[in-house]
C-alpha cells in the first residue's frame, strides 16, 4: 500500500505552522493542505520551501480567514465582519455571485504562485455548491488536480467517484469522521482525550492495508489564542495530539512492518518518487526501495 499522510490547515497561524513543520521534519507528513487566506499563510509558505519533497495542496474547502481579493469586488462572499460568510455554514456557498467567486479563487492561487513559485498540486471540490464550481473552473485554469479519489461524504453519505483520468490509480480516502474522529464530537473532554491516531493505524480501523493508495488527513499544529477562539473546540485538543502521533515511533514501526510506502500527493498522482527519494537520501528505515 502507498500512503499519503496529509496535514490540514497549514497557514492558520505561525504557531500552528511551527507544530506542523515539526510533524514534517520529525514525523511522517508527506503533504500539507495550505489555507491561502489566513494570518499564517506567508509564514507557512516560507517554511515549507525548505521541504520540497512535501506536496502543497489547496485547502479550499474551508475559508477561515479574510479575502485575498479586494473586498469591494466580492461583496456576495462576505459577512458584515469582512470574513467569508460560509466559513461555518457551507450551504451559503450557493448564495454567491459566480463571477465574484472566480475573482477570489484566482486571487488565492495567484498569491500562492507569487510566494511559493507554483500553484498548489491539488484540492478537493464539492460540486453541489456554486462557490465550489467556481473553484473547479479556477483549478482547470491553473492545472490543479481534483476529483482523484474515492471518498464517502460524512454528511450526505454520497461516495465521490474519481474522474476518468484518475480512476486507474484507485486512490481511496476513508471517512475518518466515522472512525477515529468520531470521539472528538463528544461533549465530554475526558472522552475527547481518548482520541488516538496511532491506534487508528495499528488497529487498521478503516481497513487501509487492503487498498492500493490511501490518503489520511490530520491536523497537527500548535494552539494559540487565535486558533483556540476561532476553531472548533472539538478539534483543538486533536491538533496537538496529532503532532505527537505523526512523530510516534510506534506509527513508524507499523509503516515499516507492513511495508507501507510513504508518498506525497504528487507522487501518487503523477508517479514521481519525491518522498521516497528523500527518505533514501537520509538513510531512513522508512524507505521502501531496494
C-alpha positions, -999 to +999 in steps of 0.1 A: +000+000+000+011+036-007+001+061+020-003+098+016-001+115+050-020+148+047-018+176+072-046+201+071-050+238+079-014+248+071-012+286+072-037+290+100-013+309+123+025+310+127+022+289+159+002+263+141+027+262+113+055+256+137+037+225+150+030+212+116+066+217+105+077+196+134+054+168+121+070+173+087+106+174+099+104+147+126+073+128+115+057+112+085+037+141+070+041+139+032+015+165+020+003+198+035-030+214+026-025+252+026-050+278+036-043+309+015-064+334+033-052+331+069-028+350+092-001+324+089-002+319+051+030+337+042+050+321+071+037+287+061+049+291+025+083+304+036+088+275+060+076+247+035+101+258+009+128+240+030+109+207+024+105+203-014+097+166-010+064+175+007+035+184-016+014+215-011-023+214-018-051+240-016-072+236+015-101+253-002-130+236+014-126+259+044-122+296+040-115+307+076-096+340+071-102+371+051-103+376+013-072+379-008-091+398-034-103+434-029-134+430-007-152+456-027-151+433-057-166+403-039-194+415-015-216+384-021-189+363-004-186+382+028-204+388+061-206+421+080-172+414+097-155+411+063-150+374+066-163+347+043-199+342+052-198+304+046-169+298+069-192+278+091-224+272+071-212+256+038-247+259+023-241+296+020-216+288-008-247+286-030-256+322-022-228+339-040-222+356-073-203+332-095-180+358-111-171+371-076-162+336-065-139+334-096-122+366-086-114+354-050-103+319-061-079+333-088-065+358-063-057+330-039-039+309-065-020+339-078-009+346-042+004+310-040+023+313-073+038+346-062+050+333-029+057+296-035+066+297-072+039+274-084+002+267-079-010+240-054-008+205-067-044+196-059-076+202-039-110+187-031-142+200-047-178+197-036-196+200-069-230+205-053-221+241-043-219+271-066-188+285-050-171+251-054-180+251-091-161+283-094-132+267-076-133+239-101-131+263-130-101+280-115-084+246-109-089+238-146-073+272-155-042+266-133-038+228-138-048+219-102-059+183-098-093+174-082-118+145-082-090+120-080-101+097-051-130+076-038-145+091-006-178+089+012-191+123+023-197+123+061-229+143+058-246+132+026-231+097+026-226+100-011-195+084-025-174+106-047-163+089-079-129+098-094-127+115-127-119+091-156-083+103-158-076+092-122-097+061-119-068+037-127-049+049-097-076+036-073-069+063-046-090+059-015-097+084+013-116+069+043-142+089+061-123+092+094-152+110+110-168+076+112-138+061+129-110+079+148-125+114+146-159+102+160-148+106+196-138+142+190-175+151+187-182+141+223-194+168+246-171+155+273-134+165+274-124+132+291-138+113+262-121+135+236-088+129+254-091+092+243-086+102+207-057+081+194-045+085+158-017+059+162-042+032+173-062+041+142-033+027+121-022-001+144-057-015+146-063-008+109-097+007+118-106+016+082-090-015+066-065+006+048-039-021+042-060-038+015-061-006-006-037+005-033-032+042-025-047+058+006-049+094+018-054+100+055-058+135+069-048+150+103-045+185+119-010+187+135-003+221+148+003+241+180-025+261+195-025+298+201-052+322+213-063+329+177-070+293+169-084+285+203-112+310+199-116+307+161-116+270+156-139+241+166-133+233+203-138+196+194-106+197+173-083+219+194-071+190+215-067+168+184-043+193+169-016+188+195-022+151+198-017+148+160+018+163+162+028+136+187+011+109+166+028+119+134+062+116+151+054+084+171+079+056+168+051+030+170+035+045+139+068+045+121+073+008+131+038+000+118+048+016+084+080-005+083+064-038+093+035-035+069+058-024+040+038+008+036+053+032+010+050+068+021+044+091-009+033+127-013+002+135-034+023+145-064+039+110-063+005+094-060-010+113-089+019+115-114+042+086-105+071+106-092+093+094-063+100+126-044+092+114-009+109+081-012+139+097-028+141+120+003+139+090+027+166+072+007+189+103+009+187+104+047+191+066+050+157+063+067+143+029+077+110+041+062+125+039+027+108+011+009+132+007-020+159-019-025 
